[in-house]
Amino acid sequence: MGVFGHQGWLKVAAYSNRSDRFENVPVVYLESENDFSGIIVTSWRLQNTNILLKLRGVDNPEKGRELIGKEIYLPENEQIELPADQYFLHDIIGMAVFDTEGNFMGHITEVIPAGANDVYVIRDGKKEVLIPAVGEFVKEIKLDQSKMVVRLWEEI
């Protein structure tokens, strides 16, 4: 997220890659210390490939800068349908990960955008494993069980 102009407009990226993502969204949510707080969307527009949001109470660049680095969340009823084999970050993060032999590897703690494909960060204590988010390595995802089965580099 960044600030645009002198009236508090925010430049945001939509994970859905849909330029019209905020068209009929009246409220967005920002995570605070222990909760989420709703902020009314007063306007939105496109400028080139950027999505610009105007939020109530964010009327100058200083107020906008206070929001840099924060994630914007939408209510679940605003969730869009994803194509097959695509998942929301909130569905992936926290997932238990097993190798193809059934051995527990840890949980996904982060998803790193890395150009052509994302990379899943799997942690179990201090141990960390990085797995490309592609079919060659991700063999199965069971959303209902919050479980992923992956193929390790050594198995190639």
C-alpha positions in Angstrom: 0.0 0.0 0.0 1.2 3.5 -0.7 -0.1 7.1 -0.7 -1.2 8.9 -3.8 -1.7 12.6 -4.0 -2.4 15.1 -1.3 -6.0 14.1 -0.4 -5.2 10.7 1.3 -5.8 8.4 -1.6 -4.2 5.0 -1.1 -2.6 3.0 -3.9 -3.4 -0.7 -3.2 -2.8 -4.1 -4.9 -5.5 -6.6 -5.1 -4.4 -10.2 -4.6 -7.2 -11.2 -7.0 -5.6 -9.2 -9.8 -9.0 -7.8 -10.7 -9.0 -4.1 -11.4 -12.7 -3.8 -10.4 -12.2 -5.6 -7.0 -13.5 -2.6 -5.0 -16.4 -1.6 -7.2 -19.2 -2.5 -4.8 -17.3 -2.8 -1.6 -18.7 -0.4 1.0 -16.3 -1.3 3.9 -12.8 -2.7 4.2 -11.1 -3.9 7.3 -7.7 -3.2 8.8 -6.1 -5.4 11.4 -5.4 -3.7 14.7 -3.6 -5.1 17.7 -6.3 -7.7 18.7 -9.1 -7.1 16.2 -10.2 -5.7 12.9 -11.6 -2.3 12.4 -13.9 -1.4 9.5 -13.4 1.7 7.4 -15.9 3.0 4.9 -14.8 3.2 1.3 -15.9 6.6 0.0 -14.5 6.2 -3.5 -12.2 4.1 -5.7 -10.8 4.5 -9.1 -8.1 3.2 -11.5 -5.1 5.1 -12.5 -3.2 3.2 -15.2 -2.7 -0.2 -13.6 -3.1 1.0 -10.0 -6.1 0.7 -7.8 -6.7 3.9 -5.8 -8.9 3.8 -2.7 -10.3 6.7 -0.7 -11.2 5.8 2.9 -13.3 7.9 5.3 -11.1 9.8 7.7 -7.9 9.4 5.6 -7.8 12.9 4.2 -4.1 13.7 3.8 -0.9 11.9 3.0 0.1 11.8 6.7 -3.0 9.7 7.6 -2.4 7.6 4.5 1.2 6.9 5.5 0.0 5.5 8.8 -1.6 2.7 6.9 1.4 1.7 4.8 2.4 -1.9 5.4 -1.1 -2.9 6.6 -3.2 -5.5 4.8 -6.7 -4.6 3.7 -9.3 -7.3 4.3 -12.8 -7.7 2.7 -15.8 -9.3 4.4 -16.2 -13.0 3.5 -19.4 -12.2 1.6 -17.3 -10.2 -0.8 -15.1 -13.2 -1.5 -14.8 -14.1 -5.2 -14.8 -17.5 -6.8 -11.3 -18.6 -7.7 -10.4 -20.9 -10.6 -9.4 -24.5 -9.8 -6.0 -24.9 -8.2 -6.0 -21.3 -6.9 -6.4 -20.5 -3.2 -6.7 -17.5 -1.0 -3.7 -16.8 1.2 -5.8 -17.1 4.4 -6.6 -20.7 3.3 -3.0 -21.6 2.7 -1.2 -20.0 5.7 -1.4 -22.2 8.7 -1.9 -25.4 6.7 -0.3 -28.6 8.0 2.2 -29.9 5.4 3.2 -33.6 4.9 5.7 -35.2 2.5 4.5 -37.9 0.1 5.6 -40.5 2.7 3.1 -39.0 5.2 5.8 -37.4 7.4 4.7 -34.1 9.1 7.0 -31.2 7.9 5.4 -28.3 9.7 2.9 -25.5 8.9 2.9 -22.9 6.2 3.8 -19.6 7.9 4.3 -17.4 4.9 3.7 -17.2 1.1 6.5 -15.4 -0.8 5.5 -13.9 -4.2 8.5 -14.9 -6.4 7.7 -13.9 -10.0 6.4 -16.8 -12.0 5.1 -18.7 -8.9 4.8 -18.2 -5.2 7.0 -20.0 -2.6 5.5 -21.6 0.5 7.5 -21.2 3.7 7.1 -24.3 5.9 8.3 -24.1 9.5 8.5 -26.7 12.3 10.2 -25.1 15.2 13.5 -23.7 13.9 13.5 -25.9 10.8 12.4 -24.1 7.6 11.7 -25.6 4.2 10.8 -23.6 1.0 8.6 -25.3 -1.6 7.6 -23.7 -4.9 3.8 -23.4 -5.3 3.7 -25.5 -8.5 2.1 -28.8 -9.3 5.5 -30.5 -9.6 6.0 -30.1 -5.8 2.5 -29.5 -4.4 0.8 -32.9 -4.9 -2.4 -32.4 -3.0 -4.3 -29.7 -1.1 -7.2 -30.6 1.1 -8.9 -27.3 2.2 -11.4 -29.1 4.4 -8.6 -30.7 6.4 -6.2 -27.7 6.1 -3.6 -30.2 4.8 -1.1 -30.1 2.0 1.1 -32.9 0.6 4.3 -31.9 -1.1 7.1 -33.7 -3.0 10.6 -32.8 -1.8 13.5 -31.9 -4.0 15.2 -35.2 -3.1 12.4 -37.1 -4.6 12.9 -35.6 -8.1 
